[in-house]
Amino acid sequence: MNGEHYNENDIQVLEGLEAVRKRPGMYIGTTSERGLNHLVWEIVDNSVDEALAGYCDDIEITINKDESVTVKDDGRGIPTGIHPKTGVSTVETIFTVLHAGGKFGGGGYKVSGGLHGVGASVVNALSTMLEVKIYQNGNVYYQKYINGGHPVGKLEIIDKCDPERTGTSVTFLPDPTIFKETTIYNYDTLRHRAQELAFLNKGLQIKLIDLRNNKSEAFLYNGGIIEYVKMLNENKTPIHDDIIYCEGEEDGIEIEVALQYNDGYSSNIYSFTNNINTVEGGTHEEGVRLALSRIINKYGKASNILKEKDDTLTSDDVKEGLTMIISCKHPDPQFEGQTKTKLGNAEVRKIASNVFGEKLEKFLMENPAEAKLILEKCILASHARLAAKKARETTRRKGGLEITNKWGKLTDCKSNDPSISEIFIVEGDSAGGSAKDGRDYMTQAVLPLRGKILNVEKARLDRALNNEEIRSIITAFGTGIGEEFDISKLRYHKIIIMADADVDGGHIRTLLLTLFYRFFRPIVEQGHVYAAQPPLFKVVHGKTIHWCLNEQERDDYISSLPENTKYEISRNKGLGEMDAKELRETTMSIDNRVLKQITVEDAMLADKVFETLMGEEVEPRRQFIEENARYAELDI
């Protein structure tokens, strides 16, 4: 376009579902695997809404052999009459018109799990084929859509059914021209969310069937979030037997909370609004946290467990070792925050605090033995916090090159711009030396460590702060830790773990990731943590040296060589075997290296991985390793 030609003909109007296909990310966030899964949950959410309204008991999700997905429910079924506004069937309206549904105050649903009410039409727009069947009035109604939501004929009756049967069945096949990264569904990812929805909606059965390998599971939890907490604590040791459960309603807003303390040191608090995981928290979580601190302090002083000389317990003290699920059902939720998953309704804070506070206080009064165990746990956490405050003073950065542990010194980069600065955390003396010599001194810093750092899954913050290697890491990052943590002060936007590609190297990576996840979680969540991928093989032929990341690369390279070429293959035993030039060319240079970004798509799955790998229980760890032995990396 140039300045001489710009008129009404240059303005494009996207009609119907064209806008969705043009900008799918606006509607489902991404066209990666996460977006592919999002299609399933947009349809399932409609079935869950029927369950929330009291009309649905069973939902069935089937992954078909051709990677299409079928979602069936026994709800009321989509209305089949002609819609007065569009002049076509209500079914066709719902599947072809954006923002058409029973979630906008028309009396269809009091509470809805869908964020935008665009689910069915967006799924249709992003599919090459979608079929819908409705069971109503003794009839089976059917309509098909192809190529991004174009109807093939009108809604028609194709069969009869039991007059008592009602429900909806939707089958869709994602469009590979939209989902270019993958159209293959991951069973475990769908399984996790299906189970989560069953926990959050007690009495609702959700069945997941995979026809690709004839696998199926059914999830039904009449105990709801009580059973959720039980599952999350299954590899931990609870300090009290009963799971504390509170529920109540005020002004049409329902609050449910289940919690149990264990003997660990990290907290696992997850909140939901209308089944949506509010990963950034919000007013429902704030209200519950305020009540938790208030009631535990009040009970502690009234029962004389909390002595006059003891400080008031803080929010951090009362959440140590806490596993908690908070579920809010709101008729008109307002979401905010970076990912639109933070509840912003101001009125919920007080309601959540009142509902939870009243029930928690009643439990503590009626169960003095368990209440004492909880108070003693919180008081120990308070003492550890004060000790950690003293230890934290030693981690504050004083100057450019003053960070030293007994194994070596941080070799800092010249740049003060975090966006281009990166730090390599290197295990081993020889590798540390090679990394220092092979780095780009302007943007790359190197911090050498020796051996395996403290497993923080089994240690409080105060003990971690007395560990020399951990203190070095905290000081190098510059963010502080605990209540002082401030990610805006992070000095390097790439934190790269560089360890050998063997079992010991894998263990070191896992220990460091556990440290980062437990004490610096935002740096993992915001994508600042990477694992370097050193090559496993060196192929030498003549004067040519070629490095290969894995066996496949090695075999492909060898097969590409001319016939009768003589070559030698050697396997790298460790980073320390490489000189500075080799390490720079293969693992550190931004032109040649391969980095693996460590991401946390789901905090609960990550928690389970770390607890299993690093916790006290041996049997779950053995089972996890056996099931995941084929994976070379921890990819959360």
ZAMARGU-4260 file (C-alpha; in steps of 0.2 Angstrom, whole numbers, plus 5000, padded with zeros to 4 digits):
<rodrens>
0) 5000/5000/5000 | 5006/5018/4996 | 5000/5035/5000 | 4992/5037/4983 | 4980/5022/4985
5) 4970/5020/5001 | 4951/5020/5000 | 4936/5011/5005 | 4941/4996/4994 | 4956/4993/5006
10) 4946/4990/5021 | 4943/4971/5023 | 4927/4966/5032 | 4928/4948/5040 | 4911/4940/5041
15) 4905/4926/5051 | 4919/4915/5057 | 4932/4921/5045 | 4939/4933/5059 | 4942/4917/5070
20) 4952/4909/5056 | 4961/4925/5052 | 4967/4928/5070 | 4964/4912/5080 | 4976/4917/5094
25) 4963/4931/5099 | 4951/4917/5103 | 4961/4902/5109 | 4977/4910/5114 | 4989/4900/5103
30) 4989/4888/5089 | 5001/4876/5098 | 4997/4860/5107 | 4989/4871/5121 | 4977/4879/5108
35) 4973/4862/5101 | 4968/4856/5119 | 4958/4872/5121 | 4946/4866/5108 | 4941/4851/5118
40) 4938/4861/5134 | 4927/4874/5125 | 4915/4860/5120 | 4917/4851/5137 | 4914/4868/5146
45) 4897/4868/5138 | 4893/4851/5145 | 4900/4856/5162 | 4888/4871/5162 | 4874/4859/5161
50) 4880/4850/5176 | 4882/4866/5186 | 4864/4870/5182 | 4859/4853/5188 | 4855/4844/5172
55) 4870/4833/5168 | 4878/4819/5177 | 4889/4811/5164 | 4902/4818/5151 | 4911/4807/5139
60) 4927/4813/5130 | 4933/4802/5116 | 4949/4804/5106 | 4945/4795/5089 | 4958/4786/5079
65) 4958/4800/5066 | 4962/4813/5080 | 4945/4820/5080 | 4937/4822/5097 | 4919/4817/5102
70) 4911/4825/5118 | 4895/4818/5124 | 4884/4823/5138 | 4867/4819/5146 | 4861/4837/5148
75) 4845/4844/5141 | 4852/4845/5124 | 4854/4861/5114 | 4837/4869/5109 | 4832/4864/5092
80) 4819/4877/5087 | 4821/4891/5075 | 4830/4906/5084 | 4820/4922/5083 | 4834/4933/5079
85) 4844/4923/5066 | 4830/4914/5057 | 4839/4898/5057 | 4840/4884/5070 | 4846/4888/5087
90) 4859/4874/5085 | 4866/4882/5069 | 4866/4899/5077 | 4876/4893/5092 | 4889/4884/5080
95) 4890/4899/5067 | 4888/4915/5077 | 4901/4922/5089 | 4894/4926/5106 | 4878/4916/5104
100) 4874/4905/5119 | 4865/4904/5136 | 4879/4913/5145 | 4874/4931/5143 | 4860/4934/5155
105) 4846/4926/5145 | 4841/4914/5159 | 4851/4899/5152 | 4864/4897/5165 | 4866/4905/5183
110) 4885/4901/5183 | 4896/4897/5168 | 4913/4890/5165 | 4916/4898/5148 | 4926/4914/5149
115) 4919/4922/5133 | 4904/4912/5127 | 4912/4909/5110 | 4917/4891/5112 | 4906/4881/5100
120) 4907/4893/5086 | 4926/4895/5088 | 4929/4876/5088 | 4918/4875/5072 | 4928/4889/5064
125) 4945/4880/5067 | 4939/4863/5062 | 4939/4854/5045 | 4923/4845/5050 | 4911/4846/5065
130) 4895/4836/5068 | 4882/4839/5081 | 4869/4827/5087 | 4855/4832/5099 | 4844/4819/5108
135) 4827/4827/5112 | 4809/4823/5112 | 4812/4805/5106 | 4822/4812/5091 | 4840/4812/5085
140) 4844/4829/5077 | 4859/4831/5066 | 4869/4844/5057 | 4886/4844/5049 | 4899/4858/5046
145) 4914/4858/5035 | 4929/4869/5031 | 4929/4881/5045 | 4910/4881/5050 | 4900/4880/5033
150) 4884/4870/5036 | 4881/4855/5025 | 4862/4856/5025 | 4850/4862/5039 | 4847/4853/5056
155) 4837/4838/5052 | 4830/4823/5062 | 4839/4807/5057 | 4833/4794/5069 | 4822/4791/5084
160) 4828/4788/5102 | 4821/4784/5119 | 4809/4798/5124 | 4818/4800/5141 | 4835/4802/5133
165) 4842/4820/5132 | 4859/4826/5128 | 4872/4833/5115 | 4886/4825/5106 | 4899/4835/5096
170) 4913/4828/5085 | 4926/4839/5078 | 4942/4837/5068 | 4955/4851/5070 | 4961/4860/5055
175) 4979/4856/5051 | 4982/4872/5042 | 4978/4881/5058 | 4986/4870/5070 | 5003/4868/5060
180) 5013/4863/5076 | 5003/4847/5080 | 4985/4840/5078 | 4990/4825/5089 | 4981/4825/5106
185) 4991/4820/5122 | 4981/4809/5132 | 4990/4813/5149 | 4987/4832/5146 | 4968/4829/5143
190) 4967/4817/5157 | 4974/4829/5170 | 4961/4842/5165 | 4947/4829/5165 | 4951/4824/5182
195) 4953/4842/5188 | 4935/4846/5182 | 4928/4830/5191 | 4936/4836/5207 | 4929/4853/5205
200) 4911/4847/5201 | 4907/4834/5214 | 4895/4820/5208 | 4899/4824/5190 | 4907/4809/5181
205) 4919/4813/5167 | 4925/4798/5156 | 4940/4799/5145 | 4942/4787/5131 | 4957/4785/5119
210) 4952/4774/5104 | 4970/4776/5097 | 4976/4763/5110 | 4960/4757/5118 | 4963/4766/5135
215) 4950/4773/5146 | 4947/4781/5163 | 4932/4787/5172 | 4933/4801/5186 | 4919/4803/5199
220) 4922/4812/5215 | 4908/4813/5227 | 4919/4821/5239 | 4924/4835/5227 | 4939/4846/5232
225) 4941/4836/5248 | 4947/4821/5237 | 4957/4834/5227 | 4968/4839/5242 | 4969/4820/5247
230) 4976/4816/5230 | 4989/4831/5230 | 4995/4825/5247 | 4996/4807/5243 | 5016/4808/5242
235) 5017/4818/5258 | 5015/4815/5276 | 5000/4825/5283 | 5001/4832/5301 | 4983/4830/5304
240) 4971/4816/5298 | 4955/4826/5294 | 4955/4837/5278 | 4947/4854/5283 | 4932/4858/5272
245) 4922/4874/5272 | 4908/4879/5260 | 4895/4893/5260 | 4885/4905/5249 | 4882/4924/5250
250) 4873/4935/5238 | 4873/4920/5225 | 4892/4918/5226 | 4897/4901/5232 | 4914/4898/5241
255) 4922/4881/5244 | 4939/4878/5252 | 4948/4862/5257 | 4965/4861/5265 | 4977/4850/5275
260) 4994/4853/5282 | 5009/4841/5279 | 5026/4840/5286 | 5034/4848/5270 | 5040/4866/5269
265) 5032/4872/5252 | 5014/4877/5250 | 5002/4872/5236 | 4987/4884/5235 | 4977/4883/5219
270) 4961/4893/5216 | 4947/4892/5203 | 4933/4902/5198 | 4919/4893/5188 | 4931/4879/5185
275) 4944/4891/5178 | 4961/4889/5186 | 4965/4907/5192 | 4984/4905/5191 | 4986/4923/5196
280) 4974/4922/5211 | 4962/4936/5214 | 4950/4942/5227 | 4943/4925/5232 | 4961/4919/5236
285) 4965/4935/5245 | 4950/4934/5256 | 4954/4916/5261 | 4972/4920/5264 | 4967/4935/5275
290) 4955/4924/5285 | 4968/4910/5287 | 4981/4922/5295 | 4968/4931/5306 | 4959/4915/5313
295) 4975/4905/5316 | 4983/4920/5326 | 4966/4923/5335 | 4965/4904/5340 | 4983/4903/5345
300) 4982/4918/5357 | 4965/4912/5364 | 4972/4895/5367 | 4988/4901/5374 | 4998/4891/5361
305) 5005/4907/5354 | 5014/4915/5368 | 5016/4934/5372 | 5034/4933/5367 | 5030/4925/5350
310) 5028/4937/5335 | 5011/4938/5326 | 5011/4924/5313 | 5013/4930/5295 | 5004/4924/5279
315) 5020/4915/5275 | 5021/4906/5292 | 5003/4900/5291 | 5005/4893/5273 | 5020/4882/5276
320) 5016/4864/5272 | 4999/4869/5267 | 4989/4861/5252 | 4973/4870/5249 | 4960/4871/5235
325) 4949/4887/5234 | 4934/4886/5222 | 4922/4900/5219 | 4906/4900/5208 | 4901/4917/5203
330) 4887/4922/5192 | 4896/4937/5184 | 4915/4934/5186 | 4927/4949/5181 | 4944/4943/5176
335) 4960/4953/5175 | 4979/4951/5175 | 4991/4947/5162 | 4983/4930/5157 | 4965/4935/5161
340) 4965/4922/5175 | 4964/4933/5190 | 4948/4936/5198 | 4944/4955/5201 | 4927/4956/5209
345) 4930/4966/5224 | 4914/4959/5233 | 4921/4942/5233 | 4936/4946/5245 | 4924/4949/5260
350) 4913/4935/5256 | 4927/4922/5254 | 4935/4929/5271 | 4918/4928/5280 | 4913/4910/5274
355) 4930/4902/5276 | 4935/4911/5292 | 4919/4906/5301 | 4920/4888/5296 | 4939/4887/5300
360) 4937/4894/5317 | 4923/4882/5321 | 4935/4867/5316 | 4949/4873/5327 | 4938/4875/5342
365) 4930/4858/5339 | 4947/4849/5336 | 4959/4856/5349 | 4972/4842/5346 | 4973/4845/5327
370) 4973/4864/5330 | 4988/4862/5341 | 4998/4853/5328 | 4994/4866/5315 | 4999/4880/5327
375) 5015/4872/5332 | 5019/4870/5313 | 5016/4888/5310 | 5026/4894/5325 | 5041/4883/5319
380) 5039/4891/5302 | 5039/4908/5311 | 5056/4904/5320 | 5063/4898/5303 | 5058/4914/5295
385) 5067/4925/5307 | 5082/4914/5305 | 5081/4916/5286 | 5080/4935/5288 | 5097/4935/5296
390) 5104/4923/5284 | 5097/4933/5269 | 5108/4948/5274 | 5123/4938/5267 | 5116/4936/5250
395) 5114/4954/5246 | 5125/4959/5231 | 5139/4972/5236 | 5148/4973/5219 | 5152/4967/5202
400) 5163/4953/5205 | 5162/4949/5224 | 5151/4933/5223 | 5162/4919/5229 | 5159/4902/5235
405) 5173/4890/5241 | 5173/4881/5223 | 5175/4897/5213 | 5170/4915/5209 | 5156/4922/5198
410) 5164/4928/5182 | 5152/4942/5178 | 5148/4949/5161 | 5152/4967/5156 | 5134/4971/5151
415) 5122/4978/5163 | 5107/4975/5152 | 5097/4960/5159 | 5088/4958/5142 | 5104/4953/5133
420) 5114/4945/5149 | 5114/4927/5153 | 5122/4917/5166 | 5129/4899/5164 | 5128/4889/5180
425) 5141/4876/5177 | 5145/4860/5187 | 5163/4855/5189 | 5180/4863/5190 | 5186/4859/5173
430) 5170/4864/5164 | 5169/4880/5174 | 5186/4884/5168 | 5182/4880/5150 | 5166/4890/5151
435) 5175/4906/5157 | 5187/4905/5143 | 5174/4901/5130 | 5161/4914/5135 | 5156/4930/5126
440) 5163/4941/5140 | 5151/4955/5135 | 5135/4946/5138 | 5139/4929/5147 | 5142/4926/5165
445) 5148/4910/5173 | 5145/4903/5190 | 5154/4887/5194 | 5147/4875/5207 | 5154/4858/5213
450) 5144/4843/5216 | 5125/4843/5220 | 5117/4857/5229 | 5105/4855/5243 | 5088/4847/5240
455) 5077/4861/5245 | 5061/4849/5243 | 5067/4843/5260 | 5073/4860/5268 | 5066/4876/5275
460) 5072/4893/5268 | 5083/4896/5283 | 5093/4880/5280 | 5094/4884/5261 | 5101/4901/5265
465) 5115/4893/5275 | 5121/4883/5259 | 5135/4891/5251 | 5131/4887/5233 | 5113/4892/5235
470) 5119/4909/5243 | 5130/4912/5228 | 5115/4909/5216 | 5103/4920/5225 | 5116/4934/5226
475) 5120/4932/5207 | 5102/4933/5202 | 5100/4949/5212 | 5081/4946/5215 | 5082/4943/5233
480) 5072/4928/5240 | 5056/4925/5250 | 5047/4940/5255 | 5060/4951/5247 | 5059/4943/5230
485) 5058/4955/5216 | 5059/4948/5198 | 5061/4966/5191 | 5079/4965/5199 | 5084/4949/5189
490) 5101/4952/5182 | 5100/4939/5168 | 5085/4935/5157 | 5093/4919/5152 | 5098/4907/5166
495) 5106/4892/5158 | 5110/4876/5167 | 5125/4868/5160 | 5128/4850/5166 | 5134/4834/5159
500) 5122/4823/5148 | 5122/4808/5160 | 5113/4803/5176 | 5123/4814/5187 | 5120/4829/5176
505) 5102/4825/5175 | 5101/4825/5194 | 5110/4841/5196 | 5098/4849/5183 | 5083/4843/5194
510) 5091/4849/5210 | 5093/4866/5202 | 5076/4866/5194 | 5068/4862/5211 | 5078/4876/5219
515) 5071/4888/5206 | 5053/4882/5206 | 5052/4882/5225 | 5061/4899/5229 | 5061/4908/5212
520) 5045/4902/5204 | 5042/4917/5193 | 5058/4915/5184 | 5053/4898/5178 | 5035/4904/5175
525) 5041/4918/5164 | 5053/4908/5154 | 5070/4913/5160 | 5077/4896/5164 | 5085/4885/5151
530) 5095/4869/5150 | 5110/4869/5139 | 5111/4854/5126 | 5129/4849/5125 | 5133/4837/5110
535) 5134/4818/5114 | 5145/4813/5100 | 5160/4820/5090 | 5162/4813/5072 | 5180/4816/5065
540) 5184/4813/5046 | 5199/4820/5039 | 5201/4838/5046 | 5182/4840/5048 | 5175/4839/5066
545) 5156/4837/5067 | 5146/4838/5084 | 5130/4828/5086 | 5117/4831/5099 | 5110/4813/5099
550) 5111/4796/5091 | 5099/4801/5078 | 5109/4816/5072 | 5125/4805/5073 | 5117/4792/5062
555) 5110/4805/5049 | 5127/4813/5048 | 5136/4797/5045 | 5124/4792/5032 | 5126/4809/5023
560) 5145/4806/5021 | 5152/4800/5004 | 5155/4781/5003 | 5172/4774/5009 | 5174/4790/5020
565) 5184/4785/5035 | 5178/4793/5051 | 5180/4791/5070 | 5166/4793/5083 | 5169/4797/5101
570) 5155/4800/5114 | 5157/4814/5126 | 5159/4809/5144 | 5157/4826/5151 | 5158/4845/5148
575) 5175/4845/5156 | 5182/4835/5142 | 5180/4850/5130 | 5192/4864/5128 | 5186/4882/5128
580) 5185/4883/5109 | 5174/4867/5108 | 5163/4872/5122 | 5160/4889/5114 | 5156/4882/5097
585) 5145/4868/5103 | 5136/4874/5118 | 5138/4892/5122 | 5138/4902/5105 | 5121/4909/5101
590) 5125/4905/5083 | 5127/4886/5086 | 5120/4881/5102 | 5103/4872/5106 | 5095/4877/5122
595) 5079/4869/5130 | 5068/4881/5138 | 5060/4875/5155 | 5042/4879/5155 | 5028/4876/5168
600) 5012/4874/5158 | 5003/4868/5174 | 5009/4872/5192 | 5000/4856/5199 | 5009/4844/5187
605) 5026/4853/5191 | 5023/4851/5210 | 5019/4833/5208 | 5035/4830/5198 | 5046/4838/5210
610) 5038/4830/5225 | 5039/4813/5217 | 5057/4815/5212 | 5064/4824/5227 | 5053/4819/5241
615) 5055/4807/5255 | 5045/4793/5248 | 5055/4780/5238 | 5041/4770/5229 | 5033/4784/5220
620) 5050/4790/5214 | 5055/4772/5208 | 5038/4771/5199 | 5040/4788/5191 | 5057/4784/5184
625) 5052/4768/5177 | 5037/4776/5168 | 5047/4790/5162 | 5064/4782/5159 | 5063/4786/5140
630) 5064/4805/5144 | 5081/4812/5145 | 5076/4829/5152 | 5063/4835/5165 | 5051/4844/5154
635) 5037/4851/5165
</rodrens>
